[in-house]
Amino acid sequence: MTETEKERVKATAAASVGAGVGGAGGASVGVLELAAAQGTVTGLTAGLAIGVGALAGALLGLAGYSAYRRLMKARD
């Protein structure tokens, strides 16, 4: 496996972990939304909260991994 492939695998793993964590956070918000709802379109808003949380987590995971790579390159 080349270095480029290893970096891609690491970036994908970081995004996956971030999406999982963000999805869990979004699910928590979605469940709270469902519990507090008063007959509105709750399934849609809960789904949107979960999706937005997963997307935000993935982006933060990639940003964190990019910062980590820059720090490691600067250290070398």
Backbone atoms as SQL, in Angstrom:
CREATE TABLE atoms (id INTEGER PRIMARY KEY, chain TEXT, resi INTEGER, resn TEXT, atom TEXT, x REAL, y REAL, z REAL);
INSERT INTO atoms VALUES
  (1, 'A', 1, 'MET', 'N', 0.854, -1.168, 0.000),
  (2, 'A', 1, 'MET', 'CA', 0.000, 0.000, 0.000),
  (3, 'A', 1, 'MET', 'C', 0.907, 1.240, 0.000),
  (4, 'A', 2, 'THR', 'N', 0.618, 2.167, -0.902),
  (5, 'A', 2, 'THR', 'CA', 1.430, 3.378, -0.997),
  (6, 'A', 2, 'THR', 'C', 1.055, 4.359, 0.118),
  (7, 'A', 3, 'GLU', 'N', 1.884, 5.367, 0.276),
  (8, 'A', 3, 'GLU', 'CA', 1.626, 6.393, 1.300),
  (9, 'A', 3, 'GLU', 'C', 0.334, 7.153, 1.001),
  (10, 'A', 4, 'THR', 'N', 0.078, 7.414, -0.279),
  (11, 'A', 4, 'THR', 'CA', -1.148, 8.122, -0.662),
  (12, 'A', 4, 'THR', 'C', -2.378, 7.303, -0.288),
  (13, 'A', 5, 'GLU', 'N', -2.330, 6.009, -0.534),
  (14, 'A', 5, 'GLU', 'CA', -3.452, 5.148, -0.174),
  (15, 'A', 5, 'GLU', 'C', -3.645, 5.095, 1.331),
  (16, 'A', 6, 'LYS', 'N', -2.541, 5.056, 2.074),
  (17, 'A', 6, 'LYS', 'CA', -2.634, 5.042, 3.538),
  (18, 'A', 6, 'LYS', 'C', -3.280, 6.325, 4.049),
  (19, 'A', 7, 'GLU', 'N', -2.924, 7.460, 3.449),
  (20, 'A', 7, 'GLU', 'CA', -3.509, 8.744, 3.862),
  (21, 'A', 7, 'GLU', 'C', -5.002, 8.779, 3.555),
  (22, 'A', 8, 'ARG', 'N', -5.395, 8.227, 2.423),
  (23, 'A', 8, 'ARG', 'CA', -6.821, 8.190, 2.069),
  (24, 'A', 8, 'ARG', 'C', -7.601, 7.330, 3.061),
  (25, 'A', 9, 'VAL', 'N', -7.026, 6.201, 3.440),
  (26, 'A', 9, 'VAL', 'CA', -7.687, 5.320, 4.402),
  (27, 'A', 9, 'VAL', 'C', -7.837, 6.020, 5.746),
  (28, 'A', 10, 'LYS', 'N', -6.799, 6.715, 6.176),
  (29, 'A', 10, 'LYS', 'CA', -6.856, 7.434, 7.449),
  (30, 'A', 10, 'LYS', 'C', -7.898, 8.548, 7.413),
  (31, 'A', 11, 'ALA', 'N', -7.959, 9.289, 6.298),
  (32, 'A', 11, 'ALA', 'CA', -8.934, 10.376, 6.178),
  (33, 'A', 11, 'ALA', 'C', -10.360, 9.822, 6.163),
  (34, 'A', 12, 'THR', 'N', -10.552, 8.701, 5.477),
  (35, 'A', 12, 'THR', 'CA', -11.873, 8.071, 5.440),
  (36, 'A', 12, 'THR', 'C', -12.284, 7.594, 6.827),
  (37, 'A', 13, 'ALA', 'N', -11.333, 7.027, 7.558),
  (38, 'A', 13, 'ALA', 'CA', -11.636, 6.567, 8.914),
  (39, 'A', 13, 'ALA', 'C', -12.006, 7.736, 9.817),
  (40, 'A', 14, 'ALA', 'N', -11.278, 8.843, 9.685),
  (41, 'A', 14, 'ALA', 'CA', -11.582, 10.021, 10.506),
  (42, 'A', 14, 'ALA', 'C', -12.975, 10.557, 10.191),
  (43, 'A', 15, 'ALA', 'N', -13.330, 10.597, 8.905),
  (44, 'A', 15, 'ALA', 'CA', -14.653, 11.081, 8.523),
  (45, 'A', 15, 'ALA', 'C', -15.736, 10.126, 9.016),
  (46, 'A', 16, 'SER', 'N', -15.469, 8.824, 8.954),
  (47, 'A', 16, 'SER', 'CA', -16.454, 7.838, 9.408),
  (48, 'A', 16, 'SER', 'C', -16.707, 7.945, 10.902),
  (49, 'A', 17, 'VAL', 'N', -15.640, 8.076, 11.660),
  (50, 'A', 17, 'VAL', 'CA', -15.789, 8.209, 13.111),
  (51, 'A', 17, 'VAL', 'C', -16.527, 9.498, 13.441),
  (52, 'A', 18, 'GLY', 'N', -16.153, 10.575, 12.772),
  (53, 'A', 18, 'GLY', 'CA', -16.841, 11.849, 12.989),
  (54, 'A', 18, 'GLY', 'C', -18.313, 11.780, 12.638),
  (55, 'A', 19, 'ALA', 'N', -18.633, 11.106, 11.542),
  (56, 'A', 19, 'ALA', 'CA', -20.036, 10.960, 11.148),
  (57, 'A', 19, 'ALA', 'C', -20.799, 10.132, 12.167),
  (58, 'A', 20, 'GLY', 'N', -20.158, 9.105, 12.704),
  (59, 'A', 20, 'GLY', 'CA', -20.820, 8.283, 13.724),
  (60, 'A', 20, 'GLY', 'C', -21.114, 9.070, 14.979),
  (61, 'A', 21, 'VAL', 'N', -20.135, 9.825, 15.416),
  (62, 'A', 21, 'VAL', 'CA', -20.315, 10.640, 16.625),
  (63, 'A', 21, 'VAL', 'C', -21.347, 11.738, 16.368),
  (64, 'A', 22, 'GLY', 'N', -21.238, 12.390, 15.222),
  (65, 'A', 22, 'GLY', 'CA', -22.205, 13.439, 14.883),
  (66, 'A', 22, 'GLY', 'C', -23.608, 12.885, 14.720),
  (67, 'A', 23, 'GLY', 'N', -23.709, 11.692, 14.135),
  (68, 'A', 23, 'GLY', 'CA', -25.016, 11.057, 13.989),
  (69, 'A', 23, 'GLY', 'C', -25.634, 10.724, 15.327),
  (70, 'A', 24, 'ALA', 'N', -24.797, 10.275, 16.257),
  (71, 'A', 24, 'ALA', 'CA', -25.296, 9.978, 17.604),
  (72, 'A', 24, 'ALA', 'C', -25.793, 11.247, 18.288),
  (73, 'A', 25, 'GLY', 'N', -25.037, 12.322, 18.142),
  (74, 'A', 25, 'GLY', 'CA', -25.476, 13.600, 18.707),
  (75, 'A', 25, 'GLY', 'C', -26.751, 14.092, 18.044),
  (76, 'A', 26, 'GLY', 'N', -26.801, 13.948, 16.717),
  (77, 'A', 26, 'GLY', 'CA', -28.004, 14.342, 15.987),
  (78, 'A', 26, 'GLY', 'C', -29.199, 13.492, 16.381),
  (79, 'A', 27, 'ALA', 'N', -28.958, 12.203, 16.635),
  (80, 'A', 27, 'ALA', 'CA', -30.038, 11.322, 17.062),
  (81, 'A', 27, 'ALA', 'C', -30.581, 11.748, 18.418),
  (82, 'A', 28, 'SER', 'N', -29.680, 12.164, 19.300),
  (83, 'A', 28, 'SER', 'CA', -30.119, 12.650, 20.611),
  (84, 'A', 28, 'SER', 'C', -31.019, 13.868, 20.453),
  (85, 'A', 29, 'VAL', 'N', -30.605, 14.791, 19.602),
  (86, 'A', 29, 'VAL', 'CA', -31.420, 15.981, 19.353),
  (87, 'A', 29, 'VAL', 'C', -32.734, 15.586, 18.693),
  (88, 'A', 30, 'GLY', 'N', -32.664, 14.629, 17.754),
  (89, 'A', 30, 'GLY', 'CA', -33.876, 14.177, 17.078),
  (90, 'A', 30, 'GLY', 'C', -34.871, 13.531, 18.033),
  (91, 'A', 31, 'VAL', 'N', -34.367, 12.738, 18.965),
  (92, 'A', 31, 'VAL', 'CA', -35.247, 12.098, 19.954),
  (93, 'A', 31, 'VAL', 'C', -35.871, 13.154, 20.854),
  (94, 'A', 32, 'LEU', 'N', -35.091, 14.131, 21.258),
  (95, 'A', 32, 'LEU', 'CA', -35.642, 15.219, 22.072),
  (96, 'A', 32, 'LEU', 'C', -36.703, 15.990, 21.297),
  (97, 'A', 33, 'GLU', 'N', -36.450, 16.174, 19.999),
  (98, 'A', 33, 'GLU', 'CA', -37.428, 16.858, 19.146),
  (99, 'A', 33, 'GLU', 'C', -38.721, 16.069, 19.090),
  (100, 'A', 34, 'LEU', 'N', -38.616, 14.762, 18.934),
  (101, 'A', 34, 'LEU', 'CA', -39.810, 13.927, 18.887),
  (102, 'A', 34, 'LEU', 'C', -40.565, 13.955, 20.217),
  (103, 'A', 35, 'ALA', 'N', -39.812, 13.940, 21.319),
  (104, 'A', 35, 'ALA', 'CA', -40.443, 13.928, 22.640),
  (105, 'A', 35, 'ALA', 'C', -41.155, 15.246, 22.928),
  (106, 'A', 36, 'ALA', 'N', -40.612, 16.341, 22.425),
  (107, 'A', 36, 'ALA', 'CA', -41.179, 17.651, 22.718),
  (108, 'A', 36, 'ALA', 'C', -42.234, 18.086, 21.700),
  (109, 'A', 37, 'ALA', 'N', -42.415, 17.315, 20.649),
  (110, 'A', 37, 'ALA', 'CA', -43.295, 17.730, 19.549),
  (111, 'A', 37, 'ALA', 'C', -44.758, 17.727, 19.963),
  (112, 'A', 38, 'GLN', 'N', -45.480, 18.567, 19.275),
  (113, 'A', 38, 'GLN', 'CA', -46.908, 18.661, 19.557),
  (114, 'A', 38, 'GLN', 'C', -47.702, 18.452, 18.273),
  (115, 'A', 39, 'GLY', 'N', -47.412, 17.353, 17.573),
  (116, 'A', 39, 'GLY', 'CA', -48.165, 17.012, 16.377),
  (117, 'A', 39, 'GLY', 'C', -47.654, 17.624, 15.089),
  (118, 'A', 40, 'THR', 'N', -46.482, 18.224, 15.094),
  (119, 'A', 40, 'THR', 'CA', -45.936, 18.793, 13.857),
  (120, 'A', 40, 'THR', 'C', -45.217, 17.699, 13.073),
  (121, 'A', 41, 'VAL', 'N', -44.537, 18.076, 12.042),
  (122, 'A', 41, 'VAL', 'CA', -43.844, 17.113, 11.187),
  (123, 'A', 41, 'VAL', 'C', -42.573, 16.667, 11.911),
  (124, 'A', 42, 'THR', 'N', -42.730, 15.846, 12.909),
  (125, 'A', 42, 'THR', 'CA', -41.611, 15.498, 13.791),
  (126, 'A', 42, 'THR', 'C', -40.644, 14.507, 13.172),
  (127, 'A', 43, 'GLY', 'N', -41.137, 13.557, 12.393),
  (128, 'A', 43, 'GLY', 'CA', -40.240, 12.583, 11.773),
  (129, 'A', 43, 'GLY', 'C', -39.253, 13.259, 10.851),
  (130, 'A', 44, 'LEU', 'N', -39.731, 14.234, 10.097),
  (131, 'A', 44, 'LEU', 'CA', -38.865, 14.964, 9.175),
  (132, 'A', 44, 'LEU', 'C', -37.832, 15.788, 9.931),
  (133, 'A', 45, 'THR', 'N', -38.258, 16.523, 10.943),
  (134, 'A', 45, 'THR', 'CA', -37.307, 17.359, 11.675),
  (135, 'A', 45, 'THR', 'C', -36.307, 16.511, 12.447),
  (136, 'A', 46, 'ALA', 'N', -36.739, 15.380, 12.982),
  (137, 'A', 46, 'ALA', 'CA', -35.809, 14.495, 13.679),
  (138, 'A', 46, 'ALA', 'C', -34.799, 13.922, 12.693),
  (139, 'A', 47, 'GLY', 'N', -35.258, 13.529, 11.510),
  (140, 'A', 47, 'GLY', 'CA', -34.352, 13.019, 10.480),
  (141, 'A', 47, 'GLY', 'C', -33.353, 14.064, 10.031),
  (142, 'A', 48, 'LEU', 'N', -33.828, 15.284, 9.886),
  (143, 'A', 48, 'LEU', 'CA', -32.925, 16.369, 9.509),
  (144, 'A', 48, 'LEU', 'C', -31.877, 16.621, 10.588),
  (145, 'A', 49, 'ALA', 'N', -32.274, 16.571, 11.852),
  (146, 'A', 49, 'ALA', 'CA', -31.326, 16.775, 12.947),
  (147, 'A', 49, 'ALA', 'C', -30.250, 15.688, 12.932),
  (148, 'A', 50, 'ILE', 'N', -30.653, 14.452, 12.687),
  (149, 'A', 50, 'ILE', 'CA', -29.685, 13.353, 12.639),
  (150, 'A', 50, 'ILE', 'C', -28.734, 13.539, 11.450),
  (151, 'A', 51, 'GLY', 'N', -29.283, 13.874, 10.296),
  (152, 'A', 51, 'GLY', 'CA', -28.457, 14.069, 9.100),
  (153, 'A', 51, 'GLY', 'C', -27.479, 15.221, 9.238),
  (154, 'A', 52, 'VAL', 'N', -27.950, 16.337, 9.771),
  (155, 'A', 52, 'VAL', 'CA', -27.077, 17.498, 9.972),
  (156, 'A', 52, 'VAL', 'C', -25.978, 17.173, 10.976),
  (157, 'A', 53, 'GLY', 'N', -26.329, 16.434, 12.027),
  (158, 'A', 53, 'GLY', 'CA', -25.317, 16.040, 13.013),
  (159, 'A', 53, 'GLY', 'C', -24.265, 15.142, 12.405),
  (160, 'A', 54, 'ALA', 'N', -24.669, 14.199, 11.567),
  (161, 'A', 54, 'ALA', 'CA', -23.719, 13.294, 10.916),
  (162, 'A', 54, 'ALA', 'C', -22.809, 14.062, 9.960),
  (163, 'A', 55, 'LEU', 'N', -23.382, 14.980, 9.192),
  (164, 'A', 55, 'LEU', 'CA', -22.586, 15.774, 8.260),
  (165, 'A', 55, 'LEU', 'C', -21.587, 16.658, 9.006),
  (166, 'A', 56, 'ALA', 'N', -22.047, 17.317, 10.051),
  (167, 'A', 56, 'ALA', 'CA', -21.155, 18.168, 10.837),
  (168, 'A', 56, 'ALA', 'C', -20.040, 17.343, 11.471),
  (169, 'A', 57, 'GLY', 'N', -20.372, 16.174, 11.988),
  (170, 'A', 57, 'GLY', 'CA', -19.352, 15.320, 12.581),
  (171, 'A', 57, 'GLY', 'C', -18.321, 14.870, 11.567),
  (172, 'A', 58, 'ALA', 'N', -18.767, 14.517, 10.368),
  (173, 'A', 58, 'ALA', 'CA', -17.827, 14.098, 9.319),
  (174, 'A', 58, 'ALA', 'C', -16.895, 15.238, 8.939),
  (175, 'A', 59, 'LEU', 'N', -17.445, 16.429, 8.789),
  (176, 'A', 59, 'LEU', 'CA', -16.606, 17.580, 8.427),
  (177, 'A', 59, 'LEU', 'C', -15.606, 17.914, 9.538),
  (178, 'A', 60, 'LEU', 'N', -16.064, 17.843, 10.784),
  (179, 'A', 60, 'LEU', 'CA', -15.144, 18.106, 11.891),
  (180, 'A', 60, 'LEU', 'C', -14.072, 17.021, 11.998),
  (181, 'A', 61, 'GLY', 'N', -14.446, 15.772, 11.715),
  (182, 'A', 61, 'GLY', 'CA', -13.469, 14.689, 11.722),
  (183, 'A', 61, 'GLY', 'C', -12.397, 14.904, 10.676),
  (184, 'A', 62, 'LEU', 'N', -12.800, 15.310, 9.465),
  (185, 'A', 62, 'LEU', 'CA', -11.827, 15.588, 8.412),
  (186, 'A', 62, 'LEU', 'C', -10.958, 16.795, 8.755),
  (187, 'A', 63, 'ALA', 'N', -11.571, 17.822, 9.316),
  (188, 'A', 63, 'ALA', 'CA', -10.801, 19.016, 9.687),
  (189, 'A', 63, 'ALA', 'C', -9.779, 18.688, 10.772),
  (190, 'A', 64, 'GLY', 'N', -10.185, 17.890, 11.738),
  (191, 'A', 64, 'GLY', 'CA', -9.256, 17.489, 12.792),
  (192, 'A', 64, 'GLY', 'C', -8.122, 16.648, 12.252),
  (193, 'A', 65, 'TYR', 'N', -8.420, 15.749, 11.337),
  (194, 'A', 65, 'TYR', 'CA', -7.372, 14.913, 10.757),
  (195, 'A', 65, 'TYR', 'C', -6.419, 15.754, 9.919),
  (196, 'A', 66, 'SER', 'N', -6.956, 16.728, 9.183),
  (197, 'A', 66, 'SER', 'CA', -6.097, 17.614, 8.389),
  (198, 'A', 66, 'SER', 'C', -5.163, 18.410, 9.287),
  (199, 'A', 67, 'ALA', 'N', -5.686, 18.907, 10.395),
  (200, 'A', 67, 'ALA', 'CA', -4.842, 19.644, 11.346),
  (201, 'A', 67, 'ALA', 'C', -3.765, 18.729, 11.933),
  (202, 'A', 68, 'TYR', 'N', -4.133, 17.515, 12.242),
  (203, 'A', 68, 'TYR', 'CA', -3.170, 16.540, 12.768),
  (204, 'A', 68, 'TYR', 'C', -2.064, 16.280, 11.746),
  (205, 'A', 69, 'ARG', 'N', -2.435, 16.110, 10.476),
  (206, 'A', 69, 'ARG', 'CA', -1.426, 15.871, 9.432),
  (207, 'A', 69, 'ARG', 'C', -0.474, 17.044, 9.312),
  (208, 'A', 70, 'ARG', 'N', -1.024, 18.269, 9.352),
  (209, 'A', 70, 'ARG', 'CA', -0.163, 19.459, 9.260),
  (210, 'A', 70, 'ARG', 'C', 0.808, 19.525, 10.428),
  (211, 'A', 71, 'LEU', 'N', 0.335, 19.210, 11.623),
  (212, 'A', 71, 'LEU', 'CA', 1.216, 19.220, 12.788),
  (213, 'A', 71, 'LEU', 'C', 2.322, 18.170, 12.672),
  (214, 'A', 72, 'MET', 'N', 1.974, 17.010, 12.173),
  (215, 'A', 72, 'MET', 'CA', 2.969, 15.941, 12.036),
  (216, 'A', 72, 'MET', 'C', 3.996, 16.283, 10.957),
  (217, 'A', 73, 'LYS', 'N', 3.562, 16.934, 9.865),
  (218, 'A', 73, 'LYS', 'CA', 4.503, 17.333, 8.817),
  (219, 'A', 73, 'LYS', 'C', 5.420, 18.443, 9.308),
  (220, 'A', 74, 'ALA', 'N', 4.875, 19.367, 10.103),
  (221, 'A', 74, 'ALA', 'CA', 5.689, 20.457, 10.644),
  (222, 'A', 74, 'ALA', 'C', 6.718, 19.933, 11.641),
  (223, 'A', 75, 'ARG', 'N', 6.376, 18.855, 12.302),
  (224, 'A', 75, 'ARG', 'CA', 7.277, 18.271, 13.290),
  (225, 'A', 75, 'ARG', 'C', 8.467, 17.583, 12.643),
  (226, 'A', 76, 'ASP', 'N', 8.252, 17.066, 11.412),
  (227, 'A', 76, 'ASP', 'CA', 9.336, 16.352, 10.709),
  (228, 'A', 76, 'ASP', 'C', 10.381, 17.245, 10.160);
